[in-house]
């Protein structure tokens, strides 16, 4: 009988127990250290990351393009709404803005789109400006490959703020860009600007000064800088600070050349008619003088135009120019209380709309005093861009046309100005288009 034995090669010993465990550990370690298949595993692990990154890059471009479109829609809508508001303060700005935005393919309530219109702006630098119009349009953008990470749609927003343009109804404009009190009202003065606006180009923190118990009422008040004493100021269409400067509407009007003297240091004491010409070293109208000016241009060459209380001066189609043939002792004017003044500017020609014209070369300390009171009616522009103007006068009627333009303007008594200037040949003050500010 043969005894069965396991077939084990000669010289090989059977390993059992601990020896077999050591062999298994060695095999496992060898498997783990083998790198021949790792690339496939790594690729499988990182592929979602790579796909997501590619998705973000692709969709980021789409989101950026959508944002650009929305921003354009917000800009256009804010400009349109601000323009409409400037023309009619009761306009429905939401309807105006929504109509513009719809032309860009976005409708409120469709695809998660929302349109918000705020007046004044609810955020940013213009929240204190009652005329600022803010438009915010937001839409929802569905995700594509980036939905691997987050399935929530992306909110994309466009925002813009615009200020309405001015309709050119200004009747007071001070041009000094830095002084405190570009426009000043003093004491108990009551300044009534009928349907017209005040513009103050001074960027000073006290660009407009209202002192004592003085009051100013206007269609709108617009100051480049800020206001001191604003409690006495009212405006139906807003008191606006930090605005852009109003331009000089007569900046390109050339002072006509002149020569010689037709009169020298003339004094008038009775009723007389004067003709256009050069009045050297001043023109004085005493109490009781009753002067009519024939149409044309009158030059006051040095000296002063003096109109005493109880005197009167009238003229239609007249421009009075204050200048100096020697570049010294520039002419000025003083119209005293109780004087009767009715000067109306020419409606055509190079000086159309200008009743009083001050040479731009005169020192800004040159002072003009128009204190004639209710009997002082100047039809057209009192244009003294480089002079200090004191004013008290005008009749309380909306049928007059007076534009008051100076380097600085100080109201020293009750004043009534209106801007019913159709047919006077004047140029608008403060006319501008709506502008984007944010």
Secondary structure, 3 states (H helix, E strand, C coil): CCCCCCCCCCCCCCCCCHHHHHHHHHHHHHHHHCCCCHHHHHHHHHHHHHHHHHHHHHHHHHHHHHHHHHHHHHHHHHHHHHHHHHHCCCCCHHHHHHHHHHCCCCCCCCCCCEEEEECCCCCCCCCCCCCEEEEEEEEEECCCHHHHCCCCCEEEEEEEEEECCCCCEEEEEECCCCCCCCEEECCCCEEEEECCEEEECCCCCCCEEECCCCEEEECCEEECCCEECHHHEEECCCEEECCCCCCCCCCCCCCCCCCCCCEEEEEECCEEEECCEEEEEEEEECCCCEEEECCEEEEEECCEEEECCCCEEEEECEEEEEECCCCCCCCEEEECCCCEEEEECCCCCCCCCEEEEECCCCCCCCEEEEEEECCEEEEEEEEEEEEEEEEEECCCCCCCEEEEEEEEEEECCCEEEEECCCCCCCCCECCCCCEECC
